[in-house]
Amino acid sequence: MLQRLVRDYSWIHLGIGLFGNFCFVVGSVLFFKTFESFYTLGVWLFVVGSTGMFLGSLGELAKSLYERREKREEQPARAT
């Protein structure tokens, strides 16, 4: 089930990564002195964004590993 989720729904990884990038950027902007009253929100957006980027990357890594294994299994065994 996990393999199917990772392979067939790769758009989910992309969406999580994009959401993470967005939160990361907004959180980073909130660190500016002008937005000092939103500092705590900026920290949380930074953390959520970093987590989203990490999860999106893990999903892409898993997809690549599954595809590599499938490609290896499809190749005919070489004579030794």
C-alpha positions in Angstrom: 0.0 0.0 0.0 2.8 2.4 0.9 4.6 1.6 -2.4 1.4 2.4 -4.4 0.8 5.6 -2.5 4.4 6.7 -3.1 4.5 5.8 -6.8 1.0 6.5 -8.0 0.3 9.7 -6.1 3.6 11.5 -6.5 1.7 14.8 -6.9 1.1 14.6 -3.1 4.8 14.8 -2.5 5.0 17.8 -4.8 2.1 19.5 -3.1 3.6 18.9 0.4 6.9 20.2 -0.8 5.3 23.3 -2.4 3.3 24.0 0.7 6.4 23.6 2.8 8.3 26.0 0.5 5.5 28.6 0.8 5.4 28.3 4.6 9.2 28.5 4.8 9.3 31.7 2.7 6.5 33.4 4.6 8.0 32.4 7.9 11.3 33.7 6.9 9.8 37.1 5.9 8.1 37.3 9.3 11.6 37.3 10.9 12.1 40.9 9.6 12.1 43.6 12.2 9.0 45.2 10.5 7.0 42.1 11.5 8.3 41.8 15.0 4.9 41.2 16.4 4.5 38.1 14.2 7.8 36.5 15.3 6.3 33.4 16.9 4.1 32.8 13.9 7.2 33.1 11.7 9.0 30.5 13.8 6.1 28.1 13.5 5.7 28.7 9.7 9.5 28.1 9.4 9.2 24.8 11.3 6.1 23.7 9.4 7.7 24.7 6.1 10.9 22.9 6.8 9.0 19.7 7.8 6.9 19.9 4.6 10.0 20.3 2.5 11.6 17.3 4.3 8.5 15.1 3.8 8.2 16.0 0.2 11.9 15.1 -0.4 11.4 11.8 1.5 8.5 11.0 -0.8 10.5 11.7 -3.9 13.4 9.6 -2.6 11.0 6.7 -1.9 9.5 7.0 -5.4 13.0 7.0 -7.0 14.0 3.9 -5.0 10.8 2.0 -5.9 11.3 2.9 -9.6 15.0 1.9 -9.6 14.1 -1.5 -8.0 11.3 -2.0 -10.6 13.7 -1.2 -13.4 16.2 -3.6 -12.1 13.6 -6.4 -11.8 12.5 -5.8 -15.4 15.9 -6.3 -16.9 16.6 -9.9 -18.0 19.1 -11.7 -15.9 22.5 -11.7 -17.6 24.3 -15.0 -18.2 27.2 -15.5 -15.9 
